[in-house]
Amino acid sequence: MEMFVLYQGKNLKRLIRKTLCVLFVLCFGSSSFADASGWIEYRAPGYLVFSDRPENKVIRFVSLLAQFDSAARLLLGLHDRTNNEEPVHIYYFDSKSQFSDYANRRTTKGFYFDDNGQPIIVVGPTNADHQLVVLLHEYVHYLVALNADSAYPRWYNEGMAEVLSTAKVEGDTVVFGFIPEMREQWLKRRVILPVEDLLVMQPVAGRHPEYIGRYYASAWLFSHYLSFGYLAGEPDHRKAIAGFLTLLNHGADDFQAFQVAFGQSTKDMDGNLKRYARNRTLPGLSVKVPNLKVALEARALSAPDMARRLSYLAWGRSDFALSEQLLLPYLNSDVLVEAQWAAVSGYAAKPIADSDLERLMIRAQQPEMHELTYLLSEYHYGLYVTGKDAPEAGRHIGMARQLIDMHPLDPASESIQSLYLRVKIYFVQEDFRSLVQPLQQLVERVPGSWHATLLAARIMKAMQNPDYTRYFYGRVKARTHSEALEKEAEEAISLANSWK
């Protein structure tokens, strides 16, 4: 056991459009897409890292992450990494101006999301130690999402991410429990939120910065108390928190589950936390793991390749304007850049010229052009989604299907994004017989994907499968930040309960 001092230290239409856009770039250009050079791709078991930072810093980052991964899985009760686990993609920025284009707020230091099933972590440029904290915080969200048996409530998800993110890796030991520097002031002022406020599943994003600071500090304190408090003589709540999560995942109300699992009121717990926060020292936990030596395969990316990567990141965040701008300088030099431009244009409801589409379709007939056919399928699917009531909608979904079927389903070679698109197209066409196998592969490869979970829930409902409807919508309800989706989940579960 480790003890930490609580408050010590500073812890032709197309051509015209292209020309106008290029002029915009030249006159009002942003450095984020003016230079996509200087980025390196690093491959390691479980990770695919894109970074413009010095190689030695990336190597240190990934080596620490691998050790942290082993220790955190052990602490969270998760299975060890499997060979078929999808690698997490990490974008590790050195440029503040580039990163700022992807962040929702100026205070954002990093974020995790899964785009069409692909887990992605984005880390912005701060000092080295804080960058590691941000990376580990987002990585915990990824690990929690992998837990197919439980869906954590928001306060516990964020709280455990805060608790584990300050881990220190020292040789073959990972020490958990340090106080996050960003939360110190809130803990020192003891302006923590009541437990009742934490249990209410309300979105935190968009709230006043002071509330956000109090929320994260309170979630850290509550999670730390539940996980490590027993090391300081507090009641051992580890079984209680496991019971609480089980009740939630079986449909219990948060407050009801809390009373049953912890055997006390939220007011009583408030008192316990206030007393806990007054301690000058708080406990931590040391976990022994192998001192892993991670072998990284480095590959310098061409500017068009990295422009596609950064464009894809913006596309995943639905920033179609930025996604197009990143591709503009390389449109005439790479057919995949042009195809990705077309795909983004489809989701932006902007059809490309027939002559350009015809030329890309001819290229797609050539062998080993899987990525090109996938992107063209995305183009047609995007036009279908943005114009479902248009006369051309049927033609676009038909073309999307034709393109995605040009290459047979192959789990060994098909990307998660292509697999996800394949399932969506089959679902739109109500071809349930064809979609069962790719859907199964999708949820097996990315069990923690929010997008895959929601898609699976809606498919199971359409197929009137009561057990899987309850299962997947139960996970949707537990993880959603949307009142509309929570209502959708409740109605679907109620409907599933009425099926024979």
PyMOL commands that set and color helices and strands:
alter all, ss='L'
color gray80, all
select helices_A, chain A and resi 13-28+31-34+55-76+96-100+128-146+154-165+181-189+195-199+209-232+238-249+254-262+266-277+303-316+320-330+335-347+354-364+370-386+393-404+416-428+432-445+450-462+466-479+483-498
alter helices_A, ss='H'
color red, helices_A
select strands_A, chain A and resi 2-5+40-44+47-51+88-92+110-115+118-123+168-170+173-176+281-288+297-300
alter strands_A, ss='S'
color yellow, strands_A
deselect
rebuild
show_as cartoon
